[in-house]
Amino acid sequence: MKRLCRNILRTIRQNSLFFKILFVTLISIITVSVLITFSIFRMSTDLFMETFSITNNKVLDQIKTRFEDFSYSIVNTAIEVQNNGTIKRVLSREGMSSIQTATSSYDVVNQLERIYLNIEPYDANLVLWGEHQHLFNMNYSSWPISWNQLDELDLTRDTFRHSSEILYRYLPPNDSRKESLIVASKALKQRSSNHIYGILYMSIKEKDLKEFYVSYTSEENQVFLLDSEGTIVSSSLDQMIGEKSTELQKASKEFSERDLNYQEIELFGENNILLAEYLPTFNMYLVNTIRKESVMDHIVNMKEIIFISLAIVSLAVFLVFLISRRMTKSLSKLVEQISDMAKYDFNKRIAEDGGYEAKKLAHAFNYMLNELHEYVEIIVETEKKQRKAELEALQHQINPHFLYNTLASVKFMVQQGQKDKATDTIHSLISLLQHALRDVNETITVEQELINLKHYVQINQARYGDRIHVSYFVSPSSYVCRIPKLIIQPFIENAFFHAFTHKKEGFIQVLISENKDFLLCEVVDNGDGMELESLASESNRYKRNKQLFSGIGVSNVHNRIQLLYGRSYGVEISSEVGVGTKVQIWLPSQIDSNQSKENTYI
């Protein structure tokens, strides 16, 4: 057996060109056969759908005729009621005695019983509403409703607005009526004055209206009646009655306007064939949908065709794989190396071996990789320079009001004879300005930041007094950690000028601690606090208002940190009204290379 297999393989290798031509030819024949099969299938489908749509359109015309007959009966009933003098006389009168009321009611009922014969065959109901508390209901069990309930209906108000039209509306079930109704209404008015003295309502239960078309429906063939707003007022699918389908309404309107034979749409998660008729007297759309899958089942056995096609395609793919495997082996190896490139951070070059095409592709890829590395390095360096330039620009944006107010305070101290205090304030201001304007490094040590903070606090306390106490709690190992410059000062400033609006005194605590991975800087005050919901708006307020000292504000501290260190770091703010506010600044623990944790602290 093995010998036989070896002989077969040797024969194939020796006649590879023959087999390649044979296989390509075979695949071409299969492809042509499949295309022809599907072309015939498509032509058969189109012919069947054309015939099918003609048949269903005739069915839809028959259903439409039934609706038009019902509409004709509604119109005749409305005309007879409008022209009836007895009804007009009774509904227009008010303040009648009991005997007159009884006599008039008897006369009206006699007239209505005769007129009611127009719509009684449809199991419809007739209700007459008069402006002077008159109400006549020919079948109260069909529609149990009072004069006041009718008066409050949206349909009544619409009828008054469109007094010359017969309006059709859908009424869903309620507490007193368990079934949905389709109600036609017509205003009764004086011809001379156009005064409306009553309204005629003609209602039919949805289940009775369904009898117009239910005999033409099946599980795959459904009928819908949609009003102008897309509400399904009647359907062979009971669960859809009362639902709103703008998709079905849009498709029905498009179908009627374009005068199509049929239209394919996706409805309720299935492909359907849609036919529609507009009923102008109802101002509604009569829609017929048929599941396309059920229609296609009658044309051809799709499962059999799909099975045969899959078998042929599988065989063809298998043969193509056998032939092309050797030809594409080098390309596959190249693709595998490129796919693994992310594991080596795009730093590993791929091997330039294999066939001519594979070598050329590998060489081009390696060249592109080198260019990409150079480009990324240029971008990173440019970003660093840009951040440094932005920080330098922000540091030079010293607010003139800060300088003016500080110098004014010093002047006042000198005038008051507080020379030592004025000297200390001038010294703090000089140190603060030197730090802000001279040193443009992006990061400094915690020790340097604390010195600047103390100068800033000393200036504010010299100006506003010692009503706000500031304390510093710093772990010894934190002093040599490097942090972005001016990262804590904006929060101290906000605590001074925003946290004690209502409270007149309090404290601000600066806490800095360090562990293996994180450096945590906290600014805590016992000021006014704020609602958590207002933090976002407060943040926006800080973003809009420039800081009193420099252009580096609270709003861009978080952005600076994430730009420098990534999304794992940043600013978190928590606050409670009447208790205070806590700001937590999370940074990576980075040590100054020129110092050690053990021997440097304040």
C-alpha positions as CSV (number, residue, x, y, z in Angstrom):
1,M,0.0,0.0,0.0
2,K,2.8,2.4,0.9
3,R,4.6,1.5,-2.3
4,L,1.4,2.3,-4.2
5,C,1.1,5.7,-2.5
6,R,4.7,6.5,-3.2
7,N,4.2,5.7,-6.9
8,I,1.1,7.9,-7.0
9,L,2.9,10.8,-5.4
10,R,5.8,10.4,-7.7
11,T,3.5,10.3,-10.7
12,I,1.8,13.5,-9.5
13,R,5.2,15.3,-9.1
14,Q,6.4,14.1,-12.4
15,N,3.2,15.4,-14.1
16,S,2.6,18.5,-12.0
17,L,1.9,20.8,-15.0
18,F,-0.7,18.4,-16.3
19,F,-2.5,18.2,-13.0
20,K,-2.4,21.9,-12.5
21,I,-4.0,22.5,-15.9
22,L,-6.5,19.7,-15.1
23,F,-7.4,21.3,-11.7
24,V,-7.7,24.8,-13.1
25,T,-10.0,23.5,-15.8
26,L,-12.1,21.6,-13.4
27,I,-12.5,24.6,-11.1
28,S,-13.5,26.8,-14.1
29,I,-16.1,24.2,-15.1
30,I,-17.5,24.1,-11.6
31,T,-17.6,27.9,-11.4
32,V,-19.4,28.2,-14.6
33,S,-21.9,25.5,-13.6
34,V,-22.6,27.3,-10.3
35,L,-23.1,30.6,-12.0
36,I,-25.4,29.1,-14.6
37,T,-27.4,27.3,-11.8
38,F,-27.8,30.5,-9.8
39,S,-28.7,32.5,-12.9
40,I,-31.5,30.1,-13.8
41,F,-32.6,30.1,-10.2
42,R,-32.7,33.9,-10.1
43,M,-34.7,34.0,-13.4
44,S,-37.1,31.4,-12.0
45,T,-37.5,33.4,-8.8
46,D,-38.1,36.7,-10.7
47,L,-40.8,35.0,-12.8
48,F,-42.4,33.4,-9.9
49,M,-42.4,36.6,-7.8
50,E,-44.0,38.5,-10.7
51,T,-46.8,36.0,-11.0
52,F,-47.1,35.8,-7.2
53,S,-47.4,39.5,-6.9
54,I,-50.1,39.7,-9.5
55,T,-52.1,37.1,-7.6
56,N,-51.7,38.7,-4.2
57,N,-52.5,42.1,-5.6
58,K,-55.8,40.7,-6.8
59,V,-56.4,39.3,-3.3
60,L,-55.5,42.7,-1.9
61,D,-58.0,44.4,-4.2
62,Q,-60.8,42.0,-2.9
63,I,-59.9,43.0,0.7
64,K,-59.9,46.7,-0.3
65,T,-63.4,46.2,-1.8
66,R,-64.7,45.0,1.5
67,F,-63.2,48.0,3.3
68,E,-64.7,50.3,0.7
69,D,-68.2,48.7,1.1
70,F,-67.9,49.3,4.9
71,S,-66.8,52.8,4.3
72,Y,-69.8,53.4,1.9
73,S,-72.1,52.2,4.7
74,I,-70.5,54.6,7.1
75,V,-70.9,57.5,4.7
76,N,-74.6,56.7,4.1
77,T,-75.2,56.4,7.8
78,A,-73.6,59.8,8.4
79,I,-75.6,61.5,5.6
80,E,-78.9,60.1,6.9
81,V,-78.2,61.2,10.5
82,Q,-77.0,64.7,9.2
83,N,-80.3,65.1,7.2
84,N,-82.6,63.8,9.9
85,G,-84.7,66.7,11.2
86,T,-85.9,64.8,14.4
87,I,-82.3,64.1,15.5
88,K,-81.3,67.7,14.7
89,R,-84.2,69.1,16.6
90,V,-83.6,67.0,19.7
91,L,-79.9,67.5,19.9
92,S,-80.2,71.2,19.5
93,R,-82.7,71.7,22.3
94,E,-81.8,72.2,25.9
95,G,-83.8,72.7,29.1
96,M,-86.5,70.2,28.2
97,S,-88.9,68.8,30.8
98,S,-88.9,65.1,31.8
99,I,-91.9,64.4,29.5
100,Q,-90.3,66.2,26.6
101,T,-87.0,64.4,27.2
102,A,-88.7,61.0,27.2
103,T,-90.7,61.8,24.1
104,S,-87.7,63.2,22.2
105,S,-85.5,60.2,23.2
106,Y,-88.2,57.9,21.9
107,D,-88.3,59.7,18.6
108,V,-84.6,59.7,18.2
109,V,-84.3,56.0,19.0
110,N,-86.9,55.2,16.4
111,Q,-84.9,57.2,13.8
112,L,-81.6,55.6,14.8
113,E,-83.0,52.1,14.7
114,R,-83.9,52.6,11.1
115,I,-80.5,54.2,10.2
116,Y,-78.6,51.6,12.2
117,L,-79.6,49.0,9.7
118,N,-76.9,50.4,7.3
119,I,-74.0,49.2,9.5
120,E,-75.6,46.5,11.6
121,P,-74.6,43.7,9.2
122,Y,-71.0,44.5,10.1
123,D,-71.7,44.1,13.9
124,A,-70.8,47.8,14.2
125,N,-72.2,50.1,16.8
126,L,-73.7,53.6,16.5
127,V,-73.4,56.3,19.2
128,L,-74.9,59.8,19.0
129,W,-73.4,62.5,21.2
130,G,-75.2,65.9,21.6
131,E,-73.9,69.1,22.9
132,H,-76.6,69.4,25.7
133,Q,-75.7,66.1,27.5
134,H,-77.6,64.0,25.0
135,L,-76.2,60.5,24.4
136,F,-77.7,57.6,22.4
137,N,-75.9,54.3,22.3
138,M,-77.4,51.5,20.1
139,N,-75.2,48.8,21.6
140,Y,-73.9,49.7,25.0
141,S,-72.3,46.3,25.6
142,S,-70.2,46.8,22.5
143,W,-68.9,50.2,23.6
144,P,-69.8,51.2,27.2
145,I,-69.0,54.9,27.4
146,S,-70.6,58.0,29.0
147,W,-71.2,61.5,27.6
148,N,-68.3,62.9,29.7
149,Q,-65.9,60.2,28.5
150,L,-66.7,60.9,24.9
151,D,-66.3,64.6,25.5
152,E,-62.7,64.0,26.8
153,L,-61.6,61.8,23.9
154,D,-58.9,63.2,21.6
155,L,-61.1,61.9,18.7
156,T,-63.9,64.3,19.8
157,R,-61.5,67.3,19.7
158,D,-60.1,66.2,16.3
159,T,-63.7,65.9,15.0
160,F,-64.5,69.5,16.0
161,R,-61.3,70.6,14.2
162,H,-62.1,68.6,11.1
163,S,-65.9,69.0,11.1
164,S,-66.3,68.4,7.4
165,E,-64.5,65.0,7.3
166,I,-65.2,61.5,8.6
167,L,-62.3,60.6,10.8
168,Y,-61.2,57.0,11.6
169,R,-59.3,56.4,14.8
170,Y,-58.0,53.4,16.8
171,L,-59.0,53.1,20.5
172,P,-57.0,50.6,22.5
173,P,-58.6,48.5,25.3
174,N,-59.2,50.1,28.7
175,D,-60.7,49.2,32.1
176,S,-64.3,49.3,30.9
177,R,-63.7,47.8,27.5
178,K,-61.5,44.7,27.0
179,E,-61.4,44.9,23.2
180,S,-59.9,47.5,20.8
181,L,-62.1,49.5,18.5
182,I,-61.9,51.3,15.2
183,V,-64.2,54.3,15.4
184,A,-65.5,56.6,12.6
185,S,-66.7,60.0,13.7
186,K,-68.6,62.8,11.9
187,A,-69.5,66.2,13.2
188,L,-73.2,67.2,12.9
189,K,-73.6,70.9,12.1
190,Q,-76.1,73.5,11.1
191,R,-75.7,74.2,7.4
192,S,-76.6,77.9,7.8
193,S,-74.3,78.7,10.7
194,N,-71.9,75.7,10.7
195,H,-72.7,75.3,14.4
196,I,-71.8,71.8,15.6
197,Y,-74.7,70.4,17.7
198,G,-73.5,66.8,17.9
199,I,-71.2,64.1,16.8
200,L,-71.9,60.7,15.3
201,Y,-69.7,57.8,16.3
202,M,-69.7,54.5,14.4
203,S,-67.5,51.8,16.0
204,I,-66.5,48.3,15.1
205,K,-64.5,45.9,17.1
206,E,-61.1,45.0,15.8
207,K,-62.0,41.3,15.7
208,D,-65.0,42.1,13.5
209,L,-63.0,44.3,11.2
210,K,-60.5,41.4,10.9
211,E,-63.2,39.3,9.3
212,F,-62.7,41.4,6.2
213,Y,-59.4,39.8,5.4
214,V,-58.7,36.9,7.9
215,S,-59.8,34.3,5.4
216,Y,-56.9,35.3,3.1
217,T,-54.2,35.0,5.7
218,S,-52.0,32.1,6.9
219,E,-49.0,31.7,9.1
220,E,-46.7,33.0,6.4
221,N,-49.2,35.5,4.9
222,Q,-50.1,38.4,7.2
223,V,-52.3,41.5,6.8
224,F,-51.9,44.8,8.6
225,L,-54.0,48.0,8.7
226,L,-51.9,51.0,9.6
227,D,-53.2,54.6,10.4
228,S,-51.4,57.7,9.2
229,E,-49.1,57.7,12.3
230,G,-47.9,54.1,11.7
231,T,-50.0,52.5,14.5
232,I,-51.2,49.0,13.6
233,V,-55.0,49.3,14.2
234,S,-55.8,45.7,12.9
235,S,-53.7,42.7,12.0
236,S,-53.9,39.0,11.6
237,L,-51.1,38.9,14.2
238,D,-52.9,39.7,17.4
239,Q,-49.7,40.6,19.3
240,M,-49.0,43.5,16.9
241,I,-52.3,45.3,17.3
242,G,-51.7,48.7,18.9
243,E,-48.0,48.7,18.2
244,K,-46.3,51.4,16.2
245,S,-44.2,50.5,13.2
246,T,-42.7,53.5,11.4
247,E,-40.6,51.1,9.3
248,L,-43.8,49.4,8.0
249,Q,-45.5,52.8,7.5
250,K,-42.5,54.2,5.5
251,A,-42.3,51.1,3.3
252,S,-46.1,51.1,2.7
253,K,-46.0,54.8,1.7
254,E,-43.1,54.3,-0.6
255,F,-44.8,51.3,-2.2
256,S,-48.0,53.3,-2.9
257,E,-46.2,56.4,-4.2
258,R,-43.8,54.4,-6.5
259,D,-46.6,52.1,-7.8
260,L,-44.5,49.0,-7.3
261,N,-45.6,45.4,-8.0
262,Y,-43.9,44.2,-4.8
263,Q,-41.2,45.2,-2.4
264,E,-38.7,43.2,-0.4
265,I,-38.1,44.4,3.2
266,E,-36.7,43.1,6.5
267,L,-39.5,43.1,9.0
268,F,-39.6,41.7,12.5
269,G,-36.2,40.1,11.9
270,E,-37.3,38.3,8.7
271,N,-37.1,38.9,5.0
272,N,-40.6,39.7,3.7
273,I,-42.4,40.5,0.5
274,L,-44.6,43.6,0.9
275,L,-47.7,44.7,-1.0
276,A,-49.7,47.7,0.1
277,E,-52.9,49.7,-0.8
278,Y,-53.8,53.1,0.4
279,L,-57.4,53.5,1.6
280,P,-58.2,57.2,1.1
281,T,-61.5,57.1,2.9
282,F,-59.9,55.6,6.0
283,N,-56.6,57.5,5.5
284,M,-54.9,54.2,6.3
285,Y,-52.7,51.7,4.5
286,L,-53.7,48.1,3.9
287,V,-50.5,46.0,4.0
288,N,-49.9,42.4,3.0
289,T,-46.6,40.7,4.0
290,I,-45.5,37.3,3.0
291,R,-42.4,35.5,4.4
292,K,-39.9,35.3,1.5
293,E,-38.5,32.0,2.8
294,S,-41.9,30.3,2.6
295,V,-42.3,31.6,-1.0
296,M,-38.9,30.4,-2.0
297,D,-39.6,26.9,-0.6
298,H,-42.2,26.5,-3.3
299,I,-39.8,27.2,-6.1
300,V,-36.8,24.9,-5.5
301,N,-35.3,22.8,-2.7
302,M,-32.7,25.3,-1.5
303,K,-31.2,22.9,1.0
304,E,-30.4,20.4,-1.7
305,I,-28.8,23.0,-3.9
306,I,-26.8,24.4,-1.0
307,F,-25.6,21.0,0.0
308,I,-24.4,20.2,-3.5
309,S,-22.8,23.6,-3.9
310,L,-21.0,23.2,-0.6
311,A,-19.7,19.7,-1.6
312,I,-18.4,21.0,-4.9
313,V,-16.8,24.1,-3.4
314,S,-15.2,22.0,-0.6
315,L,-13.7,19.7,-3.1
316,A,-12.4,22.5,-5.2
317,V,-10.9,24.3,-2.2
318,F,-9.2,21.1,-1.1
319,L,-7.7,20.7,-4.5
320,V,-6.6,24.3,-4.7
321,F,-5.0,23.9,-1.3
322,L,-2.9,20.9,-2.4
323,I,-1.7,22.8,-5.5
324,S,-1.0,26.2,-4.0
325,R,0.5,25.0,-0.7
326,R,4.0,24.6,-2.0
327,M,3.8,27.8,-4.1
328,T,2.7,29.9,-1.1
329,K,4.8,28.3,1.6
330,S,7.3,31.1,1.6
331,L,4.6,33.7,1.6
332,S,2.9,32.0,4.6
333,K,6.1,32.0,6.5
334,L,6.5,35.8,5.7
335,V,2.9,36.4,7.0
336,E,3.6,34.4,10.2
337,Q,6.7,36.6,10.9
338,I,4.7,39.8,10.3
339,S,1.9,38.5,12.6
340,D,4.4,37.9,15.4
341,M,5.9,41.4,15.0
342,A,3.8,42.9,17.8
343,K,5.5,40.4,20.3
344,Y,8.8,42.1,19.7
345,D,7.5,45.7,19.7
346,F,8.2,46.0,16.0
347,N,11.9,45.9,16.6
348,K,12.7,42.5,15.1
349,R,13.5,42.4,11.4
350,I,12.0,39.6,9.3
351,A,14.1,37.0,7.4
352,E,14.6,37.8,3.8
353,D,14.4,34.3,2.3
354,G,12.1,32.1,0.2
355,G,11.0,32.8,-3.3
356,Y,11.7,36.0,-5.3
357,E,8.4,37.5,-4.4
358,A,8.8,36.7,-0.7
359,K,12.3,38.2,-0.6
360,K,11.1,41.4,-2.3
361,L,8.2,41.7,0.2
362,A,10.4,41.1,3.2
363,H,13.0,43.7,2.0
364,A,10.2,46.3,1.5
365,F,8.7,45.5,4.9
366,N,12.1,45.8,6.7
367,Y,12.7,49.1,4.9
368,M,9.3,50.4,6.0
369,L,10.0,49.2,9.6
370,N,13.2,51.2,9.7
371,E,11.5,54.3,8.4
372,L,8.7,53.9,10.9
373,H,11.1,53.7,13.8
374,E,12.9,56.9,12.7
375,Y,9.5,58.6,12.3
376,V,8.3,57.6,15.7
377,E,11.6,58.8,17.3
378,I,11.2,62.1,15.6
379,I,7.6,62.4,16.8
380,V,8.5,61.5,20.4
381,E,11.3,64.0,20.5
382,T,9.1,66.7,19.0
383,E,6.4,66.0,21.6
384,K,9.0,66.4,24.4
385,K,10.1,69.7,23.0
386,Q,6.6,70.9,22.6
387,R,5.6,70.0,26.2
388,K,8.7,71.8,27.4
389,A,7.9,74.9,25.4
390,E,4.3,74.9,26.6
391,L,5.4,74.6,30.2
392,E,7.9,77.4,29.7
393,A,5.2,79.6,28.2
394,L,2.8,78.8,31.0
395,Q,5.4,79.6,33.6
396,H,5.9,83.0,32.1
397,Q,2.2,83.9,32.3
398,I,2.4,85.3,35.8
399,N,-0.9,87.0,36.5
400,P,-0.3,90.8,37.0
401,H,-3.0,91.0,39.6
402,F,-1.1,88.5,41.8
403,L,2.0,90.7,41.6
404,Y,0.1,93.9,42.2
405,N,-1.8,92.6,45.2
406,T,1.3,91.1,46.8
407,L,3.3,94.3,46.3
408,A,0.4,96.4,47.6
409,S,0.4,94.2,50.7
410,V,4.1,94.7,51.2
411,K,3.6,98.4,50.9
412,F,1.0,98.3,53.6
413,M,3.2,96.3,55.9
414,V,6.0,98.8,55.5
415,Q,3.6,101.6,56.2
416,Q,2.5,99.8,59.3
417,G,6.1,99.3,60.5
418,Q,6.1,95.5,59.9
419,K,9.4,95.5,58.1
420,D,10.4,92.0,59.0
421,K,7.2,90.6,57.7
422,A,7.5,92.7,54.6
423,T,11.0,91.4,54.1
424,D,9.9,87.8,54.4
425,T,7.1,88.4,52.0
426,I,9.5,90.0,49.4
427,H,11.9,87.1,49.9
428,S,9.1,84.6,49.3
429,L,7.9,86.4,46.2
430,I,11.5,86.6,44.8
431,S,12.0,82.9,45.3
432,L,8.7,82.0,43.8
433,L,9.3,84.1,40.7
434,Q,12.8,82.7,40.3
435,H,11.4,79.2,40.4
436,A,8.6,80.0,38.0
437,L,10.6,82.0,35.4
438,R,14.1,80.6,35.5
439,D,13.9,76.8,35.9
440,V,12.1,75.3,32.9
441,N,12.7,71.7,33.7
442,E,9.4,69.7,33.4
443,T,10.0,67.8,36.7
444,I,11.4,68.7,40.1
445,T,11.8,67.0,43.4
446,V,9.1,66.9,46.1
447,E,11.5,68.9,48.3
448,Q,11.8,71.7,45.7
449,E,8.0,71.7,45.2
450,L,7.4,72.0,49.0
451,I,9.8,75.0,49.2
452,N,7.8,76.7,46.5
453,L,4.5,75.8,48.2
454,K,5.7,77.3,51.5
455,H,6.7,80.5,49.7
456,Y,3.3,80.7,48.1
457,V,1.5,80.0,51.3
458,Q,3.6,82.6,53.2
459,I,2.6,85.3,50.6
460,N,-1.1,84.5,51.0
461,Q,-1.0,84.4,54.8
462,A,0.9,87.7,54.8
463,R,-1.9,89.2,52.6
464,Y,-5.0,87.6,54.3
465,G,-3.8,86.7,57.7
466,D,-3.5,83.3,59.5
467,R,-7.2,82.4,59.4
468,I,-6.3,79.4,57.1
469,H,-3.6,77.2,58.5
470,V,-1.5,75.0,56.3
471,S,0.3,71.9,57.5
472,Y,2.7,69.5,55.6
473,F,2.9,65.8,56.3
474,V,5.6,64.2,54.0
475,S,7.1,60.8,54.3
476,P,11.0,61.0,54.4
477,S,11.3,58.7,51.4
478,S,9.2,61.1,49.2
479,Y,11.5,64.1,49.2
480,V,13.7,62.8,46.4
481,C,10.9,61.7,44.2
482,R,10.4,63.7,41.1
483,I,7.1,65.2,40.2
484,P,5.8,67.6,37.4
485,K,6.6,71.2,38.2
486,L,3.7,73.3,39.7
487,I,1.5,70.2,40.1
488,I,0.3,70.9,43.7
489,Q,0.2,74.7,43.8
490,P,-3.0,75.1,41.7
491,F,-4.9,73.0,44.3
492,I,-3.5,75.0,47.2
493,E,-4.6,78.2,45.4
494,N,-8.1,76.9,44.9
495,A,-8.4,75.8,48.5
496,F,-7.4,79.4,49.6
497,F,-9.8,81.2,47.3
498,H,-12.7,78.9,46.8
499,A,-12.9,76.5,49.8
500,F,-13.6,79.1,52.5
501,T,-16.3,81.3,51.0
502,H,-18.7,80.6,53.9
503,K,-16.4,79.4,56.6
504,K,-14.0,82.2,57.8
505,E,-11.2,79.9,59.0
506,G,-9.9,76.4,58.7
507,F,-7.0,74.3,57.7
508,I,-5.3,72.9,54.6
509,Q,-3.2,69.8,54.8
510,V,-0.6,68.7,52.3
511,L,0.1,64.9,52.6
512,I,2.7,63.2,50.4
513,S,3.5,59.5,50.7
514,E,5.4,57.0,48.5
515,N,5.3,53.3,48.1
516,K,7.0,51.0,45.6
517,D,4.9,51.9,42.6
518,F,3.0,55.1,43.4
519,L,3.5,58.6,44.8
520,L,0.4,60.0,46.3
521,C,0.0,63.8,46.9
522,E,-3.1,64.9,48.8
523,V,-4.5,68.4,49.4
524,V,-7.2,68.2,52.1
525,D,-9.2,71.1,53.5
526,N,-12.1,71.5,55.9
527,G,-13.8,74.2,53.9
528,D,-17.3,74.6,52.5
529,G,-17.2,71.4,50.3
530,M,-19.5,70.9,47.4
531,E,-22.0,68.4,46.0
532,L,-20.5,65.6,44.0
533,E,-22.9,66.4,41.1
534,S,-21.4,69.9,40.9
535,L,-17.8,68.7,40.6
536,A,-18.1,68.7,36.8
537,S,-19.4,72.2,36.6
538,E,-16.8,73.4,39.1
539,S,-14.1,71.8,36.9
540,N,-15.5,73.7,34.0
541,R,-15.4,76.9,36.0
542,Y,-11.8,76.4,36.9
543,K,-11.1,75.7,33.3
544,R,-12.6,79.0,32.2
545,N,-10.9,81.1,34.9
546,K,-7.2,81.7,34.7
547,Q,-5.3,81.0,37.9
548,L,-4.4,83.9,40.1
549,F,-0.7,83.1,40.1
550,S,0.1,81.5,36.7
551,G,-1.5,80.0,33.6
552,I,-1.0,76.4,34.9
553,G,-4.5,75.7,36.3
554,V,-6.4,72.9,37.9
555,S,-8.0,71.8,34.6
556,N,-4.8,70.9,32.9
557,V,-3.0,69.2,35.8
558,H,-4.9,65.9,35.1
559,N,-4.2,66.2,31.4
560,R,-0.5,66.9,32.0
561,I,-0.1,63.8,34.3
562,Q,-1.8,61.5,31.8
563,L,0.2,62.9,28.9
564,L,3.4,62.3,30.9
565,Y,2.7,59.0,32.6
566,G,-0.4,57.4,31.0
567,R,-4.1,56.8,32.0
568,S,-3.2,54.9,35.2
569,Y,-2.3,58.2,36.8
570,G,-4.1,61.5,37.3
571,V,-6.3,63.5,39.7
572,E,-9.2,62.4,41.8
573,I,-11.5,64.8,43.7
574,S,-13.9,64.0,46.4
575,S,-16.0,66.5,48.4
576,E,-18.8,66.8,50.9
577,V,-20.8,69.9,51.7
578,G,-19.9,71.3,55.1
579,V,-17.1,68.8,55.6
580,G,-14.5,69.8,53.0
581,T,-12.7,68.6,49.9
582,K,-9.9,66.1,49.2
583,V,-7.7,66.2,46.1
584,Q,-5.6,63.1,45.4
585,I,-2.8,63.3,42.8
586,W,-1.5,59.9,41.7
587,L,1.9,59.8,40.2
588,P,4.6,57.1,39.5
589,S,7.3,56.8,42.0
590,Q,10.4,58.3,40.3
591,I,13.6,58.9,42.2
592,D,16.1,61.7,41.6
593,S,19.2,60.0,40.3
594,N,21.5,62.5,42.1
595,Q,20.1,61.8,45.5
596,S,18.9,58.9,47.7
597,K,15.9,58.4,49.9
598,E,18.0,57.8,53.0
599,N,19.9,61.1,53.3
600,T,17.7,63.9,51.9
601,Y,14.7,65.3,53.6
602,I,13.5,68.5,55.3
